[in-house]
Each structure stands twice: as C-alpha cells, then as structure tokens.
C-alpha cells in the first residue's frame, strides 16, 4: 500500500523556485497497474523518484505499508529501497563485464544471499523473462529487448512489492517494446504494484489506471 499526502517538491533554479510537484494526493493498492503520463516537465519523473526513495519531498508525507518514509534515516530508506522497490529505466544500466546471470544476481550478492540460494533464484527469474539460454551472455551480446528483460529481472530479483518503470520501452523498437511490456504485465499479474511513466499513449492506455500530470499536479486520475 502506497499513500502520498500533500506531497510538494520545490527546486531552486538560479533565483527562481520551481514547483515540480504540487499538493499530490495519491494512493496505490497491491496489484494495481498504473500509467503516469504528461508533457515533459510535468513532474512524472520527479514523482517516480520520490516513490522510489531516490528523492525527498519538500513537504508532505509518503507512507509505504503504513510507515512514514519521509522521517526515515538514509540507511533505513536504503533498506526499504533494496527490499521493497524495483526500478526499470529507459537506459538499461547493466554492467558490461558481467553476464546476464551475474547482472541479475548482483542485488543478491550485495545483500549477502548465499551462493546456492542466489543461483537458484537467478535461474528462476531468468526463466520467467525467457532468457535461460542467454544466461552467460554479456550485455553487448544481447539485443535491446533482451537487455531490458535482464534489467527487469535484476529489478525483481529481491521480490519487491513495487516496480517503477520510467520509459521502459523508450529505447526499443515496437516488437521488443511489446515483449518488455508483456514481461512487466506478467509480474503485475502476480500482485506487484506496477507504475509506468511513458510518453507513448499506446503503452499508457494498457494500464488499468491512467494518471495524467500537468505542471506538477494531477490533472486526470482515470480508474
């Protein structure tokens, strides 16, 4: 469960204050599939960064599973981010010298998960994204769609309850983008909250709930 209460985010740009988010009130239930759309500069990515605990609101309250994240220490926020939140970005952010399996398993390695358990979970998630036969390939040996599926697998290896996707098909052709969206939707079918920021109306229209932002505010929230 996610709840945002009166969230504001203000940036200082030179002598001016930029109100990137203004009085945002939102709640998301487990299993929701939500697209967030709007013109450039409307606050979409700022909202996603706050939901992902990559940024702090200037004011307001962000409750995650009933816990006020805005009063947490940096270390506690990092723990929540690692265990509850997955990120998928337009750029894949894979480590070029690591294989697909090693990229996917990296969060487990950093969390100190034993090798035997880690390898089992990596095999399972590789199968879930259809990349079992590409496990030992490095990113430069994979197509764009395959790299994004590796990124999705890495984002979900810790079994988060929330998956935040920022333009996940932006660097892909239509066929690869369709494949990636189907992987994300399959994860949502298993109960994960899926929030997708996109400029693509076809991608945005697939979500069961569609939010549109303008000038840092919610202009439409279509359930």
C-alpha positions in Angstrom: 0.0 0.0 0.0 1.3 3.4 -1.0 -0.1 6.7 0.2 1.1 10.2 -0.7 -0.4 13.1 1.3 0.1 16.7 0.3 3.4 16.0 -1.5 5.3 19.0 -2.7 8.7 19.2 -4.3 10.4 22.5 -4.9 13.7 23.1 -6.6 15.9 26.2 -6.5 17.0 27.1 -10.1 19.0 30.2 -10.1 16.9 32.9 -8.4 13.7 31.1 -9.1 11.7 28.4 -7.2 10.4 25.6 -9.5 7.4 23.7 -8.1 7.9 20.3 -9.6 5.2 18.7 -7.6 2.2 20.5 -6.0 -0.1 19.0 -3.4 0.0 15.5 -4.7 -2.6 13.1 -3.2 -2.4 9.5 -4.4 -2.9 6.0 -3.1 -2.0 2.7 -4.7 -3.2 -0.7 -3.7 -1.4 -4.1 -4.1 -1.7 -5.4 -7.7 -2.5 -2.0 -9.3 -1.3 -1.3 -12.8 -0.9 2.4 -13.3 0.5 4.6 -16.1 1.7 8.1 -15.5 1.7 10.4 -18.5 2.1 14.1 -19.3 4.3 16.5 -21.2 8.0 17.0 -20.4 8.4 18.9 -17.2 5.1 17.9 -15.8 6.6 16.2 -12.8 6.3 12.5 -13.8 9.9 11.5 -13.2 10.1 13.6 -10.0 7.1 11.7 -8.7 8.7 8.4 -9.6 11.9 9.4 -7.9 10.0 10.2 -4.7 8.1 7.0 -4.8 11.4 5.1 -5.3 13.0 7.0 -2.3 15.6 8.4 -4.7 14.4 11.9 -3.8 12.7 13.5 -0.8 9.6 15.7 -0.9 10.0 19.3 0.2 6.8 18.8 2.3 4.1 16.2 2.8 4.1 12.5 3.8 4.9 9.3 1.9 3.5 6.2 3.6 4.7 2.8 2.4 2.9 -0.1 4.0 1.8 2.3 6.7 5.3 3.5 7.6 6.2 7.2 7.1 9.3 7.0 4.8 9.8 10.8 5.0 11.0 10.6 8.6 13.4 7.6 8.0 17.2 7.8 8.1 19.1 7.4 4.9 20.1 3.9 5.9 16.6 2.8 6.6 15.4 4.3 3.3 18.2 2.3 1.6 16.9 -0.9 3.2 13.4 -0.2 2.1 14.6 0.6 -1.4 16.5 -2.6 -1.7 13.8 -4.9 -0.3 10.5 -3.3 -1.5 11.2 -1.3 -4.6 12.4 -2.3 -8.1 13.5 0.1 -10.8 13.5 -0.2 -14.6 14.8 2.7 -16.6 14.9 3.7 -20.3 18.7 3.0 -20.2 19.4 -0.5 -19.1 22.3 0.3 -16.6 23.8 -3.1 -16.9 27.5 -3.8 -16.0 29.2 -4.6 -19.3 31.8 -7.0 -18.0 29.2 -9.2 -16.2 27.0 -11.9 -17.8 23.2 -11.6 -17.8 23.1 -14.0 -14.8 25.7 -12.0 -12.9 23.9 -8.7 -13.6 20.7 -10.2 -12.3 22.3 -11.8 -9.2 24.2 -8.6 -8.2 21.5 -7.4 -5.7 21.5 -10.8 -4.0 25.3 -10.7 -3.8 25.2 -7.2 -2.3 22.6 -8.4 0.2 24.8 -11.4 1.3 22.5 -14.1 0.0 24.4 -17.5 0.0 25.6 -18.6 -3.5 23.5 -21.7 -3.7 20.3 -19.8 -2.9 21.4 -17.0 -5.1 22.0 -19.2 -8.1 18.6 -20.9 -7.7 16.7 -17.6 -7.7 18.7 -16.3 -10.7 17.8 -19.4 -12.7 14.1 -19.0 -11.8 14.0 -15.3 -12.8 15.9 -15.9 -16.0 13.2 -18.5 -16.9 10.4 -16.1 -16.0 11.8 -13.5 -18.5 12.6 -16.0 -21.2 16.4 -15.7 -21.1 17.6 -19.0 -19.8 19.6 -19.6 -22.9 21.2 -16.2 -22.7 22.4 -16.5 -19.0 26.1 -16.4 -19.9 25.9 -13.7 -22.5 27.3 -10.2 -21.7 25.1 -7.1 -22.5 26.9 -6.4 -25.7 25.9 -9.9 -26.9 22.2 -9.2 -26.3 19.5 -7.3 -28.2 18.0 -4.2 -26.7 14.8 -6.1 -25.7 16.9 -8.8 -24.1 19.0 -6.2 -22.2 15.8 -4.6 -20.9 14.5 -8.0 -19.8 17.8 -8.6 -17.9 17.2 -5.2 -16.2 13.7 -6.2 -15.3 14.9 -9.5 -13.9 17.6 -7.7 -11.8 14.9 -5.2 -10.6 12.7 -8.0 -9.3 15.2 -10.5 -8.0 14.7 -9.1 -4.5 11.0 -9.8 -4.8 9.8 -6.2 -4.4 6.2 -5.2 -3.8 6.5 -2.1 -6.2 8.0 -1.9 -9.6 8.7 1.6 -11.0 9.3 1.7 -14.8 10.5 5.0 -16.3 10.0 5.0 -20.1 10.9 1.2 -20.2 10.3 0.9 -23.9 11.8 4.3 -24.9 15.0 2.8 -26.5 13.3 -0.2 -28.1 11.6 -1.0 -31.4 7.9 -1.8 -31.4 8.4 -5.6 -31.3 10.9 -5.5 -28.4 8.8 -3.0 -26.5 5.8 -5.2 -26.7 7.8 -8.1 -25.4 9.1 -6.0 -22.5 5.6 -4.7 -21.6 4.3 -8.3 -21.5 7.0 -9.2 -19.1 6.1 -6.3 -16.8 2.4 -7.1 -17.1 3.1 -10.7 -16.1 4.8 -9.5 -13.0 1.8 -7.3 -12.2 -0.5 -10.3 -12.6 1.4 -11.9 -9.7 0.4 -9.0 -7.4 3.3 -6.5 -7.8 2.3 -2.8 -8.0 3.4 -1.6 -11.5 3.8 2.1 -12.1 4.9 3.0 -15.7 5.9 6.5 -16.7 5.6 6.8 -20.5 5.1 9.3 -23.4 3.6 6.5 -25.5 -0.2 6.7 -25.4 -0.5 3.0 -26.6 1.7 1.9 -23.6 -0.1 4.2 -21.2 -3.5 3.0 -22.4 -2.8 -0.6 -21.5 -2.8 0.3 -17.7 -6.0 -0.3 -15.7 -5.5 3.1 -14.1 -4.2 6.2 -16.0 -2.8 9.3 -14.4 -2.0 12.4 -16.3 0.1 15.2 -14.9 0.4 18.9 -15.9 2.6 21.5 -14.2 3.3 19.3 -11.2 -0.3 18.5 -10.5 -2.6 15.5 -11.1 -5.0 16.6 -13.9 -6.6 13.2 -14.5 -6.8 10.1 -12.5 -8.8 7.6 -14.5 -9.6 4.3 -12.8 
